[in-house]
Amino acid sequence: MVKFRSTCFLILASLFCCKKPYNPPASSTANSYLVVEGVINPGSDSTIIKLSKTVTLNAGITLNPITGATVTVENNQGNTWPLIDDGNGSYFSTALNLPASQQYRLRISIASGSQYLSDFESVKITPPIDSIGYLVENDGLQLYINAHDPSNSTHYYRWDYDETWIFHAKYLSVSRLDTIKHTIEYRTPDQMVYYCFGNQKSSNIILNSTTKLSQDVVYQSPLTKIPLTSEKLESKYSILVKQYALSPKAYAFYQNLKKNTEQLGSIFDAEPSQLVGNIHCTTNSGEPVIGYITVASIQSKRIFIANSSLPKGISATYPYDCEEDTAYYANKQGFNDVQNTLINPPYSYEATTPVSAPGGGIIAYKYSTPVCMDCTLRGTTKVPSFWK
């Protein structure tokens, strides 16, 4: 028994005590590979393809878009449809309206002279989204999706989403400090920075398969979970979900990508695997390319969730620690503290509603840090066209 306990102790010690930092070789490699993202949409919606290069772990940047490339959709009959470069790494076309009976691929030529081709893919017809719903759970608002294919031919699904919500700053700022004139100026209606709209796109890979079911039905498949204290639920929240039908090979690619990017980090997680996509470099057969181009119609649905429709007691927690202080302003003297003269006034701060002052022509203002009073530091005051 003593020997058994000693053995267990040694095993546990080796697992938890012998830890040292590990710097993977990839963090210093100079290789940079092409990443292709997007779907060829044969229907009436836009086709958007994003091109970028991988970056090293110590590069200090997360985005490395490729501009100036030539990107073309072509079919197995020799017809082509060029995409437009937006100058930011995205290449797009309005409705292509392609015949569903043909196969399509992507041809890419970048400025360095490298050429790339994706494999020909058949058109997948994506069934409509039935509904988007939510469940209120102890740790958050769980959003889910329902869908089905009456023809029983889809089986493999992928989703992404775009979130939008309205939120407000901690404090209402009705005036601001002119840093040139050193004067307090009241805000006009179009200068108000209390209410803003936030936006966030999905970053996880969301998949589901119905191959093990008797019917091609997706029921309450999880999309995302929002903490009950999130600002997203402060007033009104909206989510636009897009649904894509996948081929078995495309589903396998995204499944491996999900495992490699989201499910690594402990001894119980899946082992990393090589990503095999359907895009190849024709000028250098040994060059890896990351991506899988599918050809599928896109179905989308948007819902709104108002805070008033949720159970009582759900309230947002402001993401910053905020405090207000008082400063005194006189037209000739500038900012003055009655007890301690402020030689260098806090010109970067936003002034709130004026409060009562000691008199003598001096006006008192409440002020705080910009992140507590200016919502445009985290959002925009422009109302989205779809908002209601």
Secondary structure, DSSP 8 states (H G I E B T S, - for coil): -HHHHHHHHHHHHHHHT-------GGGT-----EEEEEEE--SSS-EEEEEEE---TTSS-S--B--S-EEEEEETTS-EEE-EE-SSSEEEES-----TTSEEEEEEE-TTS-EEEE--EE-B----EEEEEEEEETTEEEEEEEEE-TTS---EEEEEEEEEEEEE-SS---EEEETTTTEEEE--GGG--SEEEEEEE--S-EEEE-TTSSS-EEEEEEEEEE-TTSGGGSSEEEEEEEEEE--HHHHHHHHHHHHHHHS-SSTTS--------SEEESS-TT--EE---EEB-EEEEEEEEEGGGS-TT-----SS----EEEEEETTTEEE-SSS--SS--TTSEEEEEEEEEETTEEEEEEE-HHHH-GGGTSBSS--TT--
